[in-house]
Amino acid sequence: MLGDYKTPKINPKKPIVALTFDDGPSEYTTRLLDILQQCEGRVSFFVMGNKLEENKSKIHRALNMECEIICHTWDHPDLTKTSGRKIKKQLIDTITEIARITQKVSLMFRPPYGYFNEKVEKIAAKLGLAIILWSIDPRDWESQDAESVYNYIMKDIEDGDIVLCHDVHKSTIEAMERLIPVLTEQGYQLVTVSELLLHKYGKIEPGKVYYK
């Protein structure tokens, strides 16, 4: 069972961006993987533990495409309003389920809603987990409009960004059908979060919060 990170497959002369997708897997994840396969891109999926068993085939396909599967808790609670014991259970149960399906240990997680506090940071550090947030949020869950999502991301995108999206919305996938080919044509390398952070910082530290 592997708990370390892969050496980034990155051309240092070209810009990089990490597209990330929360709350899945879902009925739309396969369509997203189809788009990525055509463009030979990689992304990171921040998955919920309670959805993994019924979506094992999608997880395996994502891994075969060198995408990354990362913990997003078991059932999406606000961790700042959750007891320490329950926070640990949310994280450990999800990481254990990811490991059972993928044979890989998730050493990162994204707190639901991006909410965290000192208690969450301390627990993350104790469990050896980095906290991953984002630098671009098109609020795709709110607009559920493909054009709006595409325009928001393209307006602000730059080298080193971590983009927050959700593969549970059809409109987000429709935005990706346009966005991913355009980013690729513009020379962006679509990489995983761990690849981006290792390329930028050389290491990923437990308990540390990363935005980009």
C-alpha positions as CSV (number, residue, x, y, z in Angstrom):
1,M,0.0,0.0,0.0
2,L,1.6,3.2,-1.1
3,G,1.5,6.4,1.0
4,D,4.0,8.5,-0.9
5,Y,3.6,10.8,-3.9
6,K,4.7,10.2,-7.4
7,T,7.4,12.4,-9.0
8,P,5.6,15.1,-10.9
9,K,5.5,14.6,-14.7
10,I,5.8,18.3,-15.4
11,N,7.5,20.3,-18.1
12,P,9.0,23.2,-16.2
13,K,8.8,25.4,-19.3
14,K,5.0,25.2,-19.4
15,P,2.3,26.5,-17.0
16,I,0.5,24.0,-14.7
17,V,-3.0,24.0,-13.2
18,A,-4.8,21.5,-10.9
19,L,-8.5,21.0,-11.7
20,T,-10.2,19.5,-8.7
21,F,-13.6,18.0,-8.3
22,D,-15.5,17.6,-5.0
23,D,-18.5,15.5,-3.7
24,G,-18.4,12.6,-6.2
25,P,-18.1,10.2,-7.7
26,S,-21.4,10.8,-9.5
27,E,-23.3,9.9,-12.6
28,Y,-21.3,12.6,-14.5
29,T,-17.8,11.4,-13.5
30,T,-17.5,9.1,-16.5
31,R,-18.2,11.9,-18.9
32,L,-15.5,14.0,-17.3
33,L,-13.0,11.1,-17.6
34,D,-13.9,10.8,-21.3
35,I,-13.0,14.5,-21.8
36,L,-9.7,14.1,-19.9
37,Q,-8.8,11.0,-21.8
38,Q,-9.1,12.9,-25.1
39,C,-6.8,15.6,-23.8
40,E,-4.5,13.4,-21.8
41,G,-5.0,15.4,-18.7
42,R,-5.0,14.5,-15.0
43,V,-7.2,15.9,-12.2
44,S,-7.8,15.3,-8.5
45,F,-11.0,14.0,-7.2
46,F,-12.0,14.8,-3.6
47,V,-14.3,12.0,-2.9
48,M,-16.9,11.2,-0.2
49,G,-16.4,7.9,1.5
50,N,-20.1,6.9,1.4
51,K,-20.1,7.0,-2.4
52,L,-17.0,4.9,-3.1
53,E,-18.3,1.4,-3.0
54,E,-21.0,1.9,-5.7
55,N,-18.6,3.8,-7.9
56,K,-15.5,1.6,-7.8
57,S,-15.3,1.2,-11.5
58,K,-15.0,5.0,-12.0
59,I,-12.4,5.2,-9.3
60,H,-10.3,2.5,-10.9
61,R,-10.6,4.2,-14.3
62,A,-9.5,7.5,-12.8
63,L,-6.5,5.9,-11.3
64,N,-5.6,4.2,-14.6
65,M,-5.6,7.6,-16.1
66,E,-3.2,8.8,-13.4
67,C,-5.8,11.0,-11.7
68,E,-5.7,11.4,-7.9
69,I,-8.3,10.2,-5.3
70,I,-8.3,12.3,-2.2
71,C,-10.4,12.3,1.0
72,H,-13.3,14.8,1.3
73,T,-14.8,13.1,4.5
74,W,-17.4,10.4,4.7
75,D,-20.6,12.4,4.3
76,H,-19.7,16.1,4.1
77,P,-20.2,17.6,7.6
78,D,-19.0,21.0,8.7
79,L,-15.9,20.0,10.6
80,T,-15.8,23.2,12.6
81,K,-19.1,22.1,14.2
82,T,-18.0,18.5,14.7
83,S,-16.3,16.9,17.7
84,G,-12.7,15.8,17.5
85,R,-13.7,12.2,17.7
86,K,-16.1,12.5,14.9
87,I,-13.7,14.4,12.7
88,K,-11.1,11.6,13.1
89,K,-13.8,9.1,12.2
90,Q,-14.9,11.0,9.1
91,L,-11.3,11.2,7.9
92,I,-10.0,7.7,8.9
93,D,-13.1,5.9,7.6
94,T,-12.8,7.7,4.2
95,I,-9.1,7.2,3.9
96,T,-9.5,3.5,4.8
97,E,-12.2,3.1,2.1
98,I,-10.0,4.8,-0.5
99,A,-7.1,2.6,0.4
100,R,-9.3,-0.6,0.2
101,I,-10.3,0.3,-3.3
102,T,-7.2,1.9,-4.6
103,Q,-4.3,0.4,-2.6
104,K,-3.2,3.9,-2.0
105,V,-3.3,6.0,1.1
106,S,-4.7,9.6,0.8
107,L,-2.3,11.9,2.7
108,M,-4.4,15.0,2.0
109,F,-8.0,16.0,2.5
110,R,-10.3,18.9,1.7
111,P,-12.7,20.0,4.4
112,P,-16.3,20.3,3.3
113,Y,-17.2,23.9,2.4
114,G,-13.5,24.8,2.9
115,Y,-14.3,25.2,6.6
116,F,-11.6,24.5,9.1
117,N,-10.3,25.8,12.4
118,E,-7.4,25.1,14.8
119,K,-8.9,21.9,16.0
120,V,-9.2,20.6,12.4
121,E,-5.6,21.6,11.7
122,K,-4.3,19.8,14.8
123,I,-6.1,16.6,13.9
124,A,-4.9,16.8,10.4
125,A,-1.3,17.2,11.6
126,K,-1.7,14.2,14.0
127,L,-3.1,12.0,11.2
128,G,-0.4,13.1,8.8
129,L,-2.7,14.9,6.4
130,A,-2.3,18.2,4.5
131,I,-5.3,20.4,4.1
132,I,-6.1,21.3,0.4
133,L,-8.2,24.4,-0.4
134,W,-8.1,26.3,-3.7
135,S,-7.3,29.6,-5.4
136,I,-10.2,29.7,-7.9
137,D,-13.8,29.0,-7.1
138,P,-16.3,29.5,-9.9
139,R,-19.1,28.6,-7.5
140,D,-20.4,26.0,-10.0
141,W,-22.7,24.6,-7.3
142,E,-24.5,27.9,-7.1
143,S,-24.8,29.0,-10.7
144,Q,-25.1,25.6,-12.3
145,D,-24.5,27.4,-15.6
146,A,-21.8,26.1,-17.9
147,E,-21.1,29.4,-19.6
148,S,-20.7,31.2,-16.2
149,V,-18.3,28.5,-14.9
150,Y,-16.2,28.6,-18.0
151,N,-15.9,32.4,-18.1
152,Y,-15.1,32.7,-14.4
153,I,-12.2,30.2,-14.6
154,M,-10.8,31.5,-17.9
155,K,-10.9,35.1,-16.6
156,D,-8.6,34.4,-13.6
157,I,-6.6,31.2,-14.4
158,E,-2.9,31.4,-14.1
159,D,0.1,29.2,-13.6
160,G,-0.1,27.2,-10.3
161,D,-3.8,27.6,-9.6
162,I,-5.9,25.0,-7.8
163,V,-9.4,25.2,-9.2
164,L,-12.5,24.1,-7.2
165,C,-15.3,22.4,-9.1
166,H,-17.9,19.6,-8.5
167,D,-18.4,16.6,-10.7
168,V,-21.9,16.2,-9.3
169,H,-23.4,18.9,-11.6
170,K,-24.1,18.3,-15.3
171,S,-23.4,22.0,-16.0
172,T,-19.9,21.7,-14.6
173,I,-19.1,18.8,-16.9
174,E,-20.5,20.8,-19.9
175,A,-18.1,23.7,-18.9
176,M,-15.2,21.2,-18.8
177,E,-16.0,20.0,-22.3
178,R,-15.0,23.5,-23.4
179,L,-12.5,24.5,-20.7
180,I,-10.2,21.4,-20.7
181,P,-9.4,21.5,-24.5
182,V,-8.9,25.3,-24.4
183,L,-6.5,25.1,-21.4
184,T,-4.6,22.4,-23.2
185,E,-4.4,24.4,-26.4
186,Q,-3.1,27.4,-24.4
187,G,-0.2,25.2,-23.1
188,Y,-1.4,24.5,-19.6
189,Q,-0.5,21.1,-18.2
190,L,-3.4,19.6,-16.3
191,V,-1.8,18.0,-13.2
192,T,-2.8,16.5,-9.9
193,V,-2.7,18.5,-6.6
194,S,0.2,16.5,-5.3
195,E,2.2,17.1,-8.5
196,L,1.5,20.8,-8.4
197,L,2.5,21.1,-4.8
198,L,5.6,19.0,-5.1
199,H,6.7,21.0,-8.2
200,K,6.2,24.3,-6.3
201,Y,7.3,23.4,-2.8
202,G,9.3,20.2,-3.1
203,K,7.3,18.6,-0.3
204,I,3.8,18.4,1.2
205,E,3.6,19.0,4.9
206,P,1.0,17.4,7.3
207,G,-1.3,19.9,9.0
208,K,-0.4,22.7,6.5
209,V,-3.1,24.4,4.5
210,Y,-2.5,24.8,0.8
211,Y,-4.4,27.2,-1.5
212,K,-2.1,27.0,-4.5
